[in-house]
Amino acid sequence: MNTYKKDPSAVLDYQFDWTDWLATSETIATKTITASTGLTVDSSTIGTGTVTVWLSSGTAGTKYTVACLITTNQGRTDERSITIQCLNR
């Protein structure tokens, strides 16, 4: 699981990448983003083999988990998670 650093007042984008996992002509059909309490999911978008999520808020000194669950146009599902380490920068 990848860990990223974020200031509590920053609004930043993070990308989940499935391009190497998806089969030929397979696309991401749906996505569900969940984040630990205290971190705000502002928005998320599906790209070509990727999901980008915009995150804000958080408390300095706290670690948060953000998970992205996808379903593909072929009915496969997968979930990936990242850790956001919130600190004053």
C-alpha positions in Angstrom: 0.0 0.0 0.0 1.4 3.3 -1.1 1.8 6.2 1.5 1.4 9.8 0.6 1.9 13.0 2.7 -0.7 15.7 2.8 -1.1 19.0 4.6 -4.5 19.4 6.4 -5.3 22.5 4.4 -4.2 21.0 1.0 -6.7 19.8 -1.6 -4.8 17.2 -3.7 -5.5 14.5 -6.3 -4.3 10.9 -6.0 -4.5 8.3 -8.7 -5.3 4.5 -8.6 -3.9 2.8 -11.7 -5.3 -0.5 -13.1 -3.8 -0.2 -16.6 -1.5 -3.2 -16.2 -4.3 -5.3 -14.7 -7.2 -4.6 -17.2 -7.6 -7.0 -20.1 -7.6 -5.8 -23.7 -10.8 -3.7 -24.3 -11.7 -3.9 -20.6 -12.7 -0.6 -19.0 -13.6 0.6 -15.5 -17.4 0.9 -15.4 -18.0 2.0 -11.8 -15.9 3.1 -8.8 -16.6 3.5 -5.1 -14.2 5.6 -3.0 -14.2 5.3 0.8 -11.9 7.2 3.2 -11.3 7.0 6.9 -13.4 9.4 9.0 -11.7 12.9 9.1 -10.6 12.9 5.5 -12.9 14.3 2.9 -13.4 12.9 -0.6 -14.3 16.0 -2.7 -14.7 14.2 -6.0 -13.5 11.3 -8.2 -13.3 10.5 -11.9 -12.7 7.4 -14.0 -10.0 7.7 -16.7 -8.5 5.3 -19.1 -7.6 2.5 -16.7 -7.4 4.8 -13.7 -9.5 6.5 -11.0 -8.5 9.9 -9.7 -9.7 11.1 -6.3 -9.5 14.6 -4.8 -9.0 14.7 -1.1 -9.2 17.5 1.5 -9.1 18.1 5.2 -7.5 15.8 7.8 -5.8 16.3 11.1 -2.0 16.7 11.4 -0.4 13.6 12.9 -3.1 11.2 11.7 -2.9 8.5 9.1 -5.9 7.8 6.9 -6.8 4.9 4.5 -8.5 5.6 1.2 -9.9 2.6 -0.7 -11.0 2.5 -4.4 -13.3 -0.4 -5.4 -13.9 -0.8 -9.1 -16.1 -2.9 -11.3 -15.2 -3.4 -15.0 -17.3 -3.7 -18.1 -16.6 -7.4 -18.0 -17.9 -7.8 -14.4 -14.6 -8.1 -12.6 -14.0 -6.3 -9.4 -10.9 -5.2 -7.6 -10.0 -2.9 -4.7 -6.8 -0.9 -4.1 -5.9 1.2 -1.0 -3.5 4.0 -0.2 -2.5 5.6 3.1 -2.6 9.4 3.5 -0.2 10.7 6.3 -1.5 14.1 7.3 1.1 16.5 8.6 1.8 20.2 8.6 4.1 21.0 5.7 
